[in-house]
Amino acid sequence: MSDAPTTNPCEACGEATTDALARTVRLSVDRANIDTQRLCPECFADWIDRYQSEMSGGSEDADGGSDSEIIVD
Ligand SMILES: [Zn+2]
């Protein structure tokens, strides 16, 4: 009946983003899901950028106690 694509706002910028384009990122630490965000392609690229620079350039966790990863659907 309806052939309109499912559209929901990006959680970062609020712009309407179709499901086909949206990316859902899940940040999990120690296998606990701590953050899930539905992002448009632009915000997704931003998010990944920020995450990677935080992970590589930020403070070093000497004991390596936290095991964090991102999952992208
Ligand atoms: Zn966005």
N, CA, C, O and the ligand as a Tripos MOL2 file, in Angstrom:
@<TRIPOS>MOLECULE
protein
  293   291    74     0     0
PROTEIN
NO_CHARGES

@<TRIPOS>ATOM
      1 N           0.8370   -1.1880    0.0000 N.3       1 MET1
      2 CA          0.0000    0.0000    0.0000 C.3       1 MET1
      3 C           0.8800    1.2490    0.0000 C.2       1 MET1
      4 O           0.7750    2.1180   -0.8660 O.2       1 MET1
      5 N           1.7220    1.2970    0.9750 N.am      2 SER2
      6 CA          2.6310    2.4350    1.0170 C.3       2 SER2
      7 C           4.0010    2.0010    0.5130 C.2       2 SER2
      8 O           4.5890    1.0380    1.0070 O.2       2 SER2
      9 N           4.4820    2.7170   -0.4570 N.am      3 ASP3
     10 CA          5.8230    2.3820   -0.9230 C.3       3 ASP3
     11 C           6.8520    3.4120   -0.4640 C.2       3 ASP3
     12 O           7.9890    3.4290   -0.9340 O.2       3 ASP3
     13 N           6.4320    4.2630    0.4570 N.am      4 ALA4
     14 CA          7.3770    5.2370    0.9890 C.3       4 ALA4
     15 C           8.3800    4.5240    1.8900 C.2       4 ALA4
     16 O           8.0090    3.6600    2.6840 O.2       4 ALA4
     17 N           9.6300    4.8850    1.7620 N.am      5 PRO5
     18 CA         10.6230    4.2480    2.6280 C.3       5 PRO5
     19 C          10.4320    4.6590    4.0770 C.2       5 PRO5
     20 O           9.9750    5.7640    4.3670 O.2       5 PRO5
     21 N          10.7830    3.7700    4.9710 N.am      6 THR6
     22 CA         10.7230    4.0970    6.3930 C.3       6 THR6
     23 C          11.7490    5.1750    6.6980 C.2       6 THR6
     24 O          12.9310    5.0480    6.3810 O.2       6 THR6
     25 N          11.2730    6.2170    7.3100 N.am      7 THR7
     26 CA         12.1660    7.3340    7.5880 C.3       7 THR7
     27 C          12.1060    7.6990    9.0550 C.2       7 THR7
     28 O          11.0290    7.8750    9.6250 O.2       7 THR7
     29 N          13.2600    7.8070    9.6480 N.am      8 ASN8
     30 CA         13.3380    8.2320   11.0340 C.3       8 ASN8
     31 C          14.4390    9.2700   11.1580 C.2       8 ASN8
     32 O          15.3730    9.2920   10.3560 O.2       8 ASN8
     33 N          14.3330   10.1200   12.1520 N.am      9 PRO9
     34 CA         15.3700   11.1330   12.3070 C.3       9 PRO9
     35 C          16.6870   10.5570   12.8070 C.2       9 PRO9
     36 O          16.7160    9.6230   13.6090 O.2       9 PRO9
     37 N          17.7590   11.1290   12.3180 N.am     10 CYS10
     38 CA         19.0910   10.8130   12.8300 C.3      10 CYS10
     39 C          19.1760   11.2890   14.2720 C.2      10 CYS10
     40 O          18.6970   12.3750   14.5990 O.2      10 CYS10
     41 N          19.7770   10.4920   15.1250 N.am     11 GLU11
     42 CA         19.8230   10.8670   16.5360 C.3      11 GLU11
     43 C          20.8190   11.9870   16.8160 C.2      11 GLU11
     44 O          20.7590   12.6240   17.8680 O.2      11 GLU11
     45 N          21.7130   12.2220   15.9000 N.am     12 ALA12
     46 CA         22.7120   13.2630   16.1330 C.3      12 ALA12
     47 C          22.2620   14.6140   15.5960 C.2      12 ALA12
     48 O          22.3450   15.6210   16.3000 O.2      12 ALA12
     49 N          21.7870   14.6430   14.3620 N.am     13 CYS13
     50 CA         21.4380   15.9340   13.7650 C.3      13 CYS13
     51 C          19.9380   16.0960   13.5510 C.2      13 CYS13
     52 O          19.4770   17.1920   13.2340 O.2      13 CYS13
     53 N          19.1800   15.0350   13.7180 N.am     14 GLY14
     54 CA         17.7360   15.1360   13.6070 C.3      14 GLY14
     55 C          17.2030   15.1160   12.1800 C.2      14 GLY14
     56 O          16.0040   15.2770   11.9530 O.2      14 GLY14
     57 N          18.0800   14.9210   11.2450 N.am     15 GLU15
     58 CA         17.6630   14.9090    9.8560 C.3      15 GLU15
     59 C          16.9920   13.5790    9.5030 C.2      15 GLU15
     60 O          17.4330   12.5090    9.9230 O.2      15 GLU15
     61 N          15.9320   13.6760    8.7350 N.am     16 ALA16
     62 CA         15.2320   12.4570    8.3480 C.3      16 ALA16
     63 C          16.1350   11.5790    7.4890 C.2      16 ALA16
     64 O          16.7240   12.0290    6.5060 O.2      16 ALA16
     65 N          16.2220   10.3290    7.8840 N.am     17 THR17
     66 CA         17.1210    9.4010    7.2120 C.3      17 THR17
     67 C          16.3870    8.0950    6.9620 C.2      17 THR17
     68 O          15.8240    7.5190    7.8920 O.2      17 THR17
     69 N          16.3830    7.6260    5.7430 N.am     18 THR18
     70 CA         15.7010    6.3690    5.4750 C.3      18 THR18
     71 C          16.4790    5.2050    6.0610 C.2      18 THR18
     72 O          17.6920    5.2730    6.2640 O.2      18 THR18
     73 N          15.7560    4.1570    6.3190 N.am     19 ASP19
     74 CA         16.4020    2.9680    6.8820 C.3      19 ASP19
     75 C          17.5170    2.4480    5.9850 C.2      19 ASP19
     76 O          18.5130    1.9060    6.4640 O.2      19 ASP19
     77 N          17.3390    2.6180    4.6930 N.am     20 ALA20
     78 CA         18.3470    2.1100    3.7690 C.3      20 ALA20
     79 C          19.6830    2.8140    3.9450 C.2      20 ALA20
     80 O          20.7420    2.2380    3.6970 O.2      20 ALA20
     81 N          19.6170    4.0700    4.3780 N.am     21 LEU21
     82 CA         20.8460    4.8490    4.5120 C.3      21 LEU21
     83 C          21.3700    4.8790    5.9350 C.2      21 LEU21
     84 O          22.5680    5.0460    6.1640 O.2      21 LEU21
     85 N          20.4810    4.7190    6.8710 N.am     22 ALA22
     86 CA         20.8770    4.8800    8.2650 C.3      22 ALA22
     87 C          21.8110    3.7750    8.7130 C.2      22 ALA22
     88 O          21.7530    2.6440    8.2290 O.2      22 ALA22
     89 N          22.6720    4.1300    9.6490 N.am     23 ARG23
     90 CA         23.5590    3.1570   10.2650 C.3      23 ARG23
     91 C          23.2690    3.1540   11.7530 C.2      23 ARG23
     92 O          23.0800    4.2020   12.3710 O.2      23 ARG23
     93 N          23.2390    1.9830   12.3010 N.am     24 THR24
     94 CA         23.0730    1.9010   13.7470 C.3      24 THR24
     95 C          24.3920    1.4640   14.3500 C.2      24 THR24
     96 O          24.9210    0.4050   14.0120 O.2      24 THR24
     97 N          24.9080    2.2690   15.2290 N.am     25 VAL25
     98 CA         26.1440    1.8990   15.8990 C.3      25 VAL25
     99 C          25.8330    1.5080   17.3320 C.2      25 VAL25
    100 O          25.0180    2.1320   18.0120 O.2      25 VAL25
    101 N          26.4980    0.4740   17.7600 N.am     26 ARG26
    102 CA         26.3520    0.0550   19.1480 C.3      26 ARG26
    103 C          27.7230    0.0600   19.7630 C.2      26 ARG26
    104 O          28.6670   -0.5350   19.2430 O.2      26 ARG26
    105 N          27.8130    0.7330   20.8610 N.am     27 LEU27
    106 CA         29.0710    0.7430   21.5820 C.3      27 LEU27
    107 C          28.9170   -0.1800   22.7690 C.2      27 LEU27
    108 O          28.0440    0.0110   23.6160 O.2      27 LEU27
    109 N          29.7600   -1.1680   22.8220 N.am     28 SER28
    110 CA         29.6550   -2.0710   23.9610 C.3      28 SER28
    111 C          30.9710   -2.1360   24.7010 C.2      28 SER28
    112 O          32.0460   -2.1410   24.1010 O.2      28 SER28
    113 N          30.8660   -2.1840   25.9980 N.am     29 VAL29
    114 CA         32.0300   -2.2820   26.8640 C.3      29 VAL29
    115 C          31.8450   -3.5000   27.7460 C.2      29 VAL29
    116 O          30.8200   -3.6690   28.4060 O.2      29 VAL29
    117 N          32.8490   -4.3280   27.7390 N.am     30 ASP30
    118 CA         32.7540   -5.5750   28.5100 C.3      30 ASP30
    119 C          31.4680   -6.3290   28.2030 C.2      30 ASP30
    120 O          30.7990   -6.8570   29.0910 O.2      30 ASP30
    121 N          31.1550   -6.3600   26.9380 N.am     31 ARG31
    122 CA         29.9830   -7.0660   26.4250 C.3      31 ARG31
    123 C          28.6530   -6.5160   26.8940 C.2      31 ARG31
    124 O          27.6090   -7.1270   26.6650 O.2      31 ARG31
    125 N          28.6820   -5.3740   27.5440 N.am     32 ALA32
    126 CA         27.4210   -4.7340   27.9030 C.3      32 ALA32
    127 C          27.1400   -3.6370   26.8750 C.2      32 ALA32
    128 O          28.0140   -2.8440   26.5260 O.2      32 ALA32
    129 N          25.9330   -3.6210   26.4200 N.am     33 ASN33
    130 CA         25.5520   -2.6320   25.4250 C.3      33 ASN33
    131 C          25.3050   -1.2950   26.1160 C.2      33 ASN33
    132 O          24.3110   -1.1390   26.8250 O.2      33 ASN33
    133 N          26.1980   -0.3340   25.9170 N.am     34 ILE34
    134 CA         26.0360    0.9190   26.6520 C.3      34 ILE34
    135 C          25.4990    2.0520   25.8030 C.2      34 ILE34
    136 O          25.0130    3.0440   26.3470 O.2      34 ILE34
    137 N          25.5700    1.9380   24.5040 N.am     35 ASP35
    138 CA         25.0920    3.0390   23.6860 C.3      35 ASP35
    139 C          24.6790    2.5410   22.3100 C.2      35 ASP35
    140 O          25.4140    1.8030   21.6550 O.2      35 ASP35
    141 N          23.5180    2.9460   21.8920 N.am     36 THR36
    142 CA         23.0660    2.6210   20.5420 C.3      36 THR36
    143 C          22.5690    3.9010   19.8980 C.2      36 THR36
    144 O          21.7740    4.6350   20.4850 O.2      36 THR36
    145 N          23.0300    4.1600   18.7150 N.am     37 GLN37
    146 CA         22.5870    5.3600   18.0370 C.3      37 GLN37
    147 C          22.2870    5.0770   16.5780 C.2      37 GLN37
    148 O          22.9940    4.3310   15.9010 O.2      37 GLN37
    149 N          21.2280    5.6910   16.1270 N.am     38 ARG38
    150 CA         20.8460    5.5760   14.7230 C.3      38 ARG38
    151 C          21.2870    6.8610   14.0390 C.2      38 ARG38
    152 O          20.8280    7.9520   14.3780 O.2      38 ARG38
    153 N          22.1770    6.7160   13.0770 N.am     39 LEU39
    154 CA         22.8000    7.8980   12.5040 C.3      39 LEU39
    155 C          22.6820    7.9380   10.9890 C.2      39 LEU39
    156 O          22.6350    6.9030   10.3240 O.2      39 LEU39
    157 N          22.6360    9.1370   10.4660 N.am     40 CYS40
    158 CA         22.6950    9.3190    9.0180 C.3      40 CYS40
    159 C          24.1580    9.1000    8.5800 C.2      40 CYS40
    160 O          25.0600    9.1130    9.4170 O.2      40 CYS40
    161 N          24.3850    8.9030    7.2990 N.am     41 PRO41
    162 CA         25.7570    8.6080    6.8490 C.3      41 PRO41
    163 C          26.7840    9.6490    7.2780 C.2      41 PRO41
    164 O          27.9120    9.3000    7.6250 O.2      41 PRO41
    165 N          26.4080   10.9090    7.2590 N.am     42 GLU42
    166 CA         27.3550   11.9550    7.6450 C.3      42 GLU42
    167 C          27.7390   11.8640    9.1150 C.2      42 GLU42
    168 O          28.9160   11.8980    9.4720 O.2      42 GLU42
    169 N          26.7250   11.7480    9.9510 N.am     43 CYS43
    170 CA         26.9970   11.6680   11.3900 C.3      43 CYS43
    171 C          27.7130   10.3640   11.7180 C.2      43 CYS43
    172 O          28.5280   10.3060   12.6390 O.2      43 CYS43
    173 N          27.4060    9.3350   10.9660 N.am     44 PHE44
    174 CA         28.0790    8.0620   11.1810 C.3      44 PHE44
    175 C          29.5730    8.2010   10.9190 C.2      44 PHE44
    176 O          30.3920    7.7190   11.7020 O.2      44 PHE44
    177 N          29.9220    8.8510    9.8340 N.am     45 ALA45
    178 CA         31.3360    9.0610    9.5180 C.3      45 ALA45
    179 C          32.0080    9.8870   10.6080 C.2      45 ALA45
    180 O          33.1320    9.5980   11.0200 O.2      45 ALA45
    181 N          31.3060   10.9160   11.0690 N.am     46 ASP46
    182 CA         31.7930   11.7400   12.1680 C.3      46 ASP46
    183 C          32.0400   10.9180   13.4110 C.2      46 ASP46
    184 O          33.0750   11.0180   14.0690 O.2      46 ASP46
    185 N          31.0600   10.1130   13.7000 N.am     47 TRP47
    186 CA         31.0850    9.3110   14.9290 C.3      47 TRP47
    187 C          32.2660    8.3620   14.9190 C.2      47 TRP47
    188 O          32.9980    8.2510   15.9020 O.2      47 TRP47
    189 N          32.4430    7.6790   13.7990 N.am     48 ILE48
    190 CA         33.5520    6.7360   13.6670 C.3      48 ILE48
    191 C          34.8930    7.4610   13.8010 C.2      48 ILE48
    192 O          35.8120    6.9840   14.4670 O.2      48 ILE48
    193 N          34.9820    8.6140   13.1560 N.am     49 ASP49
    194 CA         36.1890    9.4360   13.2510 C.3      49 ASP49
    195 C          36.5300    9.7470   14.6980 C.2      49 ASP49
    196 O          37.6540    9.5410   15.1570 O.2      49 ASP49
    197 N          35.5280   10.2460   15.3960 N.am     50 ARG50
    198 CA         35.7330   10.6480   16.7730 C.3      50 ARG50
    199 C          36.1050    9.4510   17.6310 C.2      50 ARG50
    200 O          37.0050    9.5120   18.4690 O.2      50 ARG50
    201 N          35.3930    8.3740   17.3990 N.am     51 TYR51
    202 CA         35.6490    7.1710   18.1930 C.3      51 TYR51
    203 C          37.0780    6.6880   17.9760 C.2      51 TYR51
    204 O          37.7840    6.3570   18.9280 O.2      51 TYR51
    205 N          37.4920    6.6510   16.7250 N.am     52 GLN52
    206 CA         38.8260    6.1330   16.4260 C.3      52 GLN52
    207 C          39.9100    7.0280   16.9870 C.2      52 GLN52
    208 O          40.9270    6.5290   17.4690 O.2      52 GLN52
    209 N          39.7200    8.3460   16.9370 N.am     53 SER53
    210 CA         40.7560    9.2050   17.4880 C.3      53 SER53
    211 C          40.7610    9.1330   19.0040 C.2      53 SER53
    212 O          41.8080    9.2820   19.6340 O.2      53 SER53
    213 N          39.6050    8.9060   19.5850 N.am     54 GLU54
    214 CA         39.5810    8.7300   21.0310 C.3      54 GLU54
    215 C          40.2820    7.4390   21.4460 C.2      54 GLU54
    216 O          40.9970    7.3940   22.4470 O.2      54 GLU54
    217 N          40.0650    6.4130   20.6710 N.am     55 MET55
    218 CA         40.6490    5.1200   20.9980 C.3      55 MET55
    219 C          42.1510    5.0990   20.7800 C.2      55 MET55
    220 O          42.8810    4.4710   21.5470 O.2      55 MET55
    221 N          42.6190    5.7820   19.7410 N.am     56 SER56
    222 CA         44.0460    5.6840   19.4250 C.3      56 SER56
    223 C          44.8610    6.8060   20.0570 C.2      56 SER56
    224 O          45.9720    6.5740   20.5340 O.2      56 SER56
    225 N          44.3150    8.0190   20.0640 N.am     57 GLY57
    226 CA         45.1110    9.1450   20.5150 C.3      57 GLY57
    227 C          44.9220    9.4910   21.9760 C.2      57 GLY57
    228 O          45.7470   10.1940   22.5590 O.2      57 GLY57
    229 N          43.8690    9.0180   22.5630 N.am     58 GLY58
    230 CA         43.5350    9.4030   23.9360 C.3      58 GLY58
    231 C          44.4430    8.7920   24.9680 C.2      58 GLY58
    232 O          45.5240    8.2960   24.6530 O.2      58 GLY58
    233 N          44.0040    8.8320   26.1790 N.am     59 SER59
    234 CA         44.8110    8.3000   27.2670 C.3      59 SER59
    235 C          44.9280    6.7850   27.1420 C.2      59 SER59
    236 O          43.9880    6.0950   26.7470 O.2      59 SER59
    237 N          46.0830    6.3050   27.4830 N.am     60 GLU60
    238 CA         46.2930    4.8660   27.3850 C.3      60 GLU60
    239 C          45.8650    4.1750   28.6700 C.2      60 GLU60
    240 O          46.2410    4.5590   29.7780 O.2      60 GLU60
    241 N          45.0860    3.1670   28.4740 N.am     61 ASP61
    242 CA         44.6390    2.3850   29.6170 C.3      61 ASP61
    243 C          45.6830    1.3100   29.9000 C.2      61 ASP61
    244 O          45.7250    0.2780   29.2290 O.2      61 ASP61
    245 N          46.5040    1.5570   30.8750 N.am     62 ALA62
    246 CA         47.6500    0.6800   31.1010 C.3      62 ALA62
    247 C          47.2440   -0.7440   31.4640 C.2      62 ALA62
    248 O          47.8650   -1.7160   31.0350 O.2      62 ALA62
    249 N          46.2020   -0.8390   32.2540 N.am     63 ASP63
    250 CA         45.8240   -2.1760   32.7030 C.3      63 ASP63
    251 C          44.9530   -2.9050   31.6820 C.2      63 ASP63
    252 O          44.7110   -4.1060   31.8050 O.2      63 ASP63
    253 N          44.4980   -2.1870   30.7010 N.am     64 GLY64
    254 CA         43.7030   -2.8250   29.6590 C.3      64 GLY64
    255 C          42.4440   -3.4900   30.1760 C.2      64 GLY64
    256 O          41.9730   -4.4840   29.6230 O.2      64 GLY64
    257 N          41.9070   -2.9230   31.2480 N.am     65 GLY65
    258 CA         40.7580   -3.5500   31.8840 C.3      65 GLY65
    259 C          39.4770   -3.4430   31.0780 C.2      65 GLY65
    260 O          38.6200   -4.3220   31.1610 O.2      65 GLY65
    261 N          39.3360   -2.3930   30.3080 N.am     66 SER66
    262 CA         38.0890   -2.2410   29.5740 C.3      66 SER66
    263 C          38.2240   -2.8130   28.1750 C.2      66 SER66
    264 O          39.1940   -2.5650   27.4580 O.2      66 SER66
    265 N          37.2480   -3.5580   27.8310 N.am     67 ASP67
    266 CA         37.2370   -4.2000   26.5240 C.3      67 ASP67
    267 C          36.0640   -3.6310   25.7460 C.2      67 ASP67
    268 O          34.9430   -4.1350   25.8240 O.2      67 ASP67
    269 N          36.3360   -2.5840   25.0000 N.am     68 SER68
    270 CA         35.2260   -1.9320   24.3120 C.3      68 SER68
    271 C          35.3020   -2.1900   22.8170 C.2      68 SER68
    272 O          36.3780   -2.3490   22.2410 O.2      68 SER68
    273 N          34.1520   -2.2260   22.2250 N.am     69 GLU69
    274 CA         34.1130   -2.4220   20.7850 C.3      69 GLU69
    275 C          32.8690   -1.7670   20.2390 C.2      69 GLU69
    276 O          31.9000   -1.5250   20.9580 O.2      69 GLU69
    277 N          32.9160   -1.4900   18.9710 N.am     70 ILE70
    278 CA         31.7120   -0.9740   18.3480 C.3      70 ILE70
    279 C          31.1910   -1.9950   17.3640 C.2      70 ILE70
    280 O          31.9500   -2.6950   16.6930 O.2      70 ILE70
    281 N          29.8940   -2.0590   17.2990 N.am     71 ILE71
    282 CA         29.2340   -2.9600   16.3700 C.3      71 ILE71
    283 C          28.3860   -2.0980   15.4510 C.2      71 ILE71
    284 O          27.6130   -1.2560   15.9070 O.2      71 ILE71
    285 N          28.5320   -2.3110   14.1930 N.am     72 VAL72
    286 CA         27.7670   -1.5230   13.2400 C.3      72 VAL72
    287 C          26.8380   -2.4330   12.4600 C.2      72 VAL72
    288 O          27.2620   -3.3970   11.8220 O.2      72 VAL72
    289 N          25.5820   -2.1040   12.5290 N.am     73 ASP73
    290 CA         24.6060   -2.8710   11.7640 C.3      73 ASP73
    291 C          24.4910   -2.2930   10.3740 C.2      73 ASP73
    292 O          23.7160   -2.7940    9.5590 O.2      73 ASP73
    293 ZN         22.8530   13.0090   11.2140 Zn       74 ZN74
@<TRIPOS>BOND
     1     1     2 1
     2     2     3 1
     3     3     4 2
     4     3     5 am
     5     5     6 1
     6     6     7 1
     7     7     8 2
     8     7     9 am
     9     9    10 1
    10    10    11 1
    11    11    12 2
    12    11    13 am
    13    13    14 1
    14    14    15 1
    15    15    16 2
    16    15    17 am
    17    17    18 1
    18    18    19 1
    19    19    20 2
    20    19    21 am
    21    21    22 1
    22    22    23 1
    23    23    24 2
    24    23    25 am
    25    25    26 1
    26    26    27 1
    27    27    28 2
    28    27    29 am
    29    29    30 1
    30    30    31 1
    31    31    32 2
    32    31    33 am
    33    33    34 1
    34    34    35 1
    35    35    36 2
    36    35    37 am
    37    37    38 1
    38    38    39 1
    39    39    40 2
    40    39    41 am
    41    41    42 1
    42    42    43 1
    43    43    44 2
    44    43    45 am
    45    45    46 1
    46    46    47 1
    47    47    48 2
    48    47    49 am
    49    49    50 1
    50    50    51 1
    51    51    52 2
    52    51    53 am
    53    53    54 1
    54    54    55 1
    55    55    56 2
    56    55    57 am
    57    57    58 1
    58    58    59 1
    59    59    60 2
    60    59    61 am
    61    61    62 1
    62    62    63 1
    63    63    64 2
    64    63    65 am
    65    65    66 1
    66    66    67 1
    67    67    68 2
    68    67    69 am
    69    69    70 1
    70    70    71 1
    71    71    72 2
    72    71    73 am
    73    73    74 1
    74    74    75 1
    75    75    76 2
    76    75    77 am
    77    77    78 1
    78    78    79 1
    79    79    80 2
    80    79    81 am
    81    81    82 1
    82    82    83 1
    83    83    84 2
    84    83    85 am
    85    85    86 1
    86    86    87 1
    87    87    88 2
    88    87    89 am
    89    89    90 1
    90    90    91 1
    91    91    92 2
    92    91    93 am
    93    93    94 1
    94    94    95 1
    95    95    96 2
    96    95    97 am
    97    97    98 1
    98    98    99 1
    99    99   100 2
   100    99   101 am
   101   101   102 1
   102   102   103 1
   103   103   104 2
   104   103   105 am
   105   105   106 1
   106   106   107 1
   107   107   108 2
   108   107   109 am
   109   109   110 1
   110   110   111 1
   111   111   112 2
   112   111   113 am
   113   113   114 1
   114   114   115 1
   115   115   116 2
   116   115   117 am
   117   117   118 1
   118   118   119 1
   119   119   120 2
   120   119   121 am
   121   121   122 1
   122   122   123 1
   123   123   124 2
   124   123   125 am
   125   125   126 1
   126   126   127 1
   127   127   128 2
   128   127   129 am
   129   129   130 1
   130   130   131 1
   131   131   132 2
   132   131   133 am
   133   133   134 1
   134   134   135 1
   135   135   136 2
   136   135   137 am
   137   137   138 1
   138   138   139 1
   139   139   140 2
   140   139   141 am
   141   141   142 1
   142   142   143 1
   143   143   144 2
   144   143   145 am
   145   145   146 1
   146   146   147 1
   147   147   148 2
   148   147   149 am
   149   149   150 1
   150   150   151 1
   151   151   152 2
   152   151   153 am
   153   153   154 1
   154   154   155 1
   155   155   156 2
   156   155   157 am
   157   157   158 1
   158   158   159 1
   159   159   160 2
   160   159   161 am
   161   161   162 1
   162   162   163 1
   163   163   164 2
   164   163   165 am
   165   165   166 1
   166   166   167 1
   167   167   168 2
   168   167   169 am
   169   169   170 1
   170   170   171 1
   171   171   172 2
   172   171   173 am
   173   173   174 1
   174   174   175 1
   175   175   176 2
   176   175   177 am
   177   177   178 1
   178   178   179 1
   179   179   180 2
   180   179   181 am
   181   181   182 1
   182   182   183 1
   183   183   184 2
   184   183   185 am
   185   185   186 1
   186   186   187 1
   187   187   188 2
   188   187   189 am
   189   189   190 1
   190   190   191 1
   191   191   192 2
   192   191   193 am
   193   193   194 1
   194   194   195 1
   195   195   196 2
   196   195   197 am
   197   197   198 1
   198   198   199 1
   199   199   200 2
   200   199   201 am
   201   201   202 1
   202   202   203 1
   203   203   204 2
   204   203   205 am
   205   205   206 1
   206   206   207 1
   207   207   208 2
   208   207   209 am
   209   209   210 1
   210   210   211 1
   211   211   212 2
   212   211   213 am
   213   213   214 1
   214   214   215 1
   215   215   216 2
   216   215   217 am
   217   217   218 1
   218   218   219 1
   219   219   220 2
   220   219   221 am
   221   221   222 1
   222   222   223 1
   223   223   224 2
   224   223   225 am
   225   225   226 1
   226   226   227 1
   227   227   228 2
   228   227   229 am
   229   229   230 1
   230   230   231 1
   231   231   232 2
   232   231   233 am
   233   233   234 1
   234   234   235 1
   235   235   236 2
   236   235   237 am
   237   237   238 1
   238   238   239 1
   239   239   240 2
   240   239   241 am
   241   241   242 1
   242   242   243 1
   243   243   244 2
   244   243   245 am
   245   245   246 1
   246   246   247 1
   247   247   248 2
   248   247   249 am
   249   249   250 1
   250   250   251 1
   251   251   252 2
   252   251   253 am
   253   253   254 1
   254   254   255 1
   255   255   256 2
   256   255   257 am
   257   257   258 1
   258   258   259 1
   259   259   260 2
   260   259   261 am
   261   261   262 1
   262   262   263 1
   263   263   264 2
   264   263   265 am
   265   265   266 1
   266   266   267 1
   267   267   268 2
   268   267   269 am
   269   269   270 1
   270   270   271 1
   271   271   272 2
   272   271   273 am
   273   273   274 1
   274   274   275 1
   275   275   276 2
   276   275   277 am
   277   277   278 1
   278   278   279 1
   279   279   280 2
   280   279   281 am
   281   281   282 1
   282   282   283 1
   283   283   284 2
   284   283   285 am
   285   285   286 1
   286   286   287 1
   287   287   288 2
   288   287   289 am
   289   289   290 1
   290   290   291 1
   291   291   292 2
@<TRIPOS>SUBSTRUCTURE
     1 MET1         2 RESIDUE 1 A MET
     2 SER2         6 RESIDUE 1 A SER
     3 ASP3        10 RESIDUE 1 A ASP
     4 ALA4        14 RESIDUE 1 A ALA
     5 PRO5        18 RESIDUE 1 A PRO
     6 THR6        22 RESIDUE 1 A THR
     7 THR7        26 RESIDUE 1 A THR
     8 ASN8        30 RESIDUE 1 A ASN
     9 PRO9        34 RESIDUE 1 A PRO
    10 CYS10       38 RESIDUE 1 A CYS
    11 GLU11       42 RESIDUE 1 A GLU
    12 ALA12       46 RESIDUE 1 A ALA
    13 CYS13       50 RESIDUE 1 A CYS
    14 GLY14       54 RESIDUE 1 A GLY
    15 GLU15       58 RESIDUE 1 A GLU
    16 ALA16       62 RESIDUE 1 A ALA
    17 THR17       66 RESIDUE 1 A THR
    18 THR18       70 RESIDUE 1 A THR
    19 ASP19       74 RESIDUE 1 A ASP
    20 ALA20       78 RESIDUE 1 A ALA
    21 LEU21       82 RESIDUE 1 A LEU
    22 ALA22       86 RESIDUE 1 A ALA
    23 ARG23       90 RESIDUE 1 A ARG
    24 THR24       94 RESIDUE 1 A THR
    25 VAL25       98 RESIDUE 1 A VAL
    26 ARG26      102 RESIDUE 1 A ARG
    27 LEU27      106 RESIDUE 1 A LEU
    28 SER28      110 RESIDUE 1 A SER
    29 VAL29      114 RESIDUE 1 A VAL
    30 ASP30      118 RESIDUE 1 A ASP
    31 ARG31      122 RESIDUE 1 A ARG
    32 ALA32      126 RESIDUE 1 A ALA
    33 ASN33      130 RESIDUE 1 A ASN
    34 ILE34      134 RESIDUE 1 A ILE
    35 ASP35      138 RESIDUE 1 A ASP
    36 THR36      142 RESIDUE 1 A THR
    37 GLN37      146 RESIDUE 1 A GLN
    38 ARG38      150 RESIDUE 1 A ARG
    39 LEU39      154 RESIDUE 1 A LEU
    40 CYS40      158 RESIDUE 1 A CYS
    41 PRO41      162 RESIDUE 1 A PRO
    42 GLU42      166 RESIDUE 1 A GLU
    43 CYS43      170 RESIDUE 1 A CYS
    44 PHE44      174 RESIDUE 1 A PHE
    45 ALA45      178 RESIDUE 1 A ALA
    46 ASP46      182 RESIDUE 1 A ASP
    47 TRP47      186 RESIDUE 1 A TRP
    48 ILE48      190 RESIDUE 1 A ILE
    49 ASP49      194 RESIDUE 1 A ASP
    50 ARG50      198 RESIDUE 1 A ARG
    51 TYR51      202 RESIDUE 1 A TYR
    52 GLN52      206 RESIDUE 1 A GLN
    53 SER53      210 RESIDUE 1 A SER
    54 GLU54      214 RESIDUE 1 A GLU
    55 MET55      218 RESIDUE 1 A MET
    56 SER56      222 RESIDUE 1 A SER
    57 GLY57      226 RESIDUE 1 A GLY
    58 GLY58      230 RESIDUE 1 A GLY
    59 SER59      234 RESIDUE 1 A SER
    60 GLU60      238 RESIDUE 1 A GLU
    61 ASP61      242 RESIDUE 1 A ASP
    62 ALA62      246 RESIDUE 1 A ALA
    63 ASP63      250 RESIDUE 1 A ASP
    64 GLY64      254 RESIDUE 1 A GLY
    65 GLY65      258 RESIDUE 1 A GLY
    66 SER66      262 RESIDUE 1 A SER
    67 ASP67      266 RESIDUE 1 A ASP
    68 SER68      270 RESIDUE 1 A SER
    69 GLU69      274 RESIDUE 1 A GLU
    70 ILE70      278 RESIDUE 1 A ILE
    71 ILE71      282 RESIDUE 1 A ILE
    72 VAL72      286 RESIDUE 1 A VAL
    73 ASP73      290 RESIDUE 1 A ASP
    74 ZN74       293 GROUP 0 **** ****
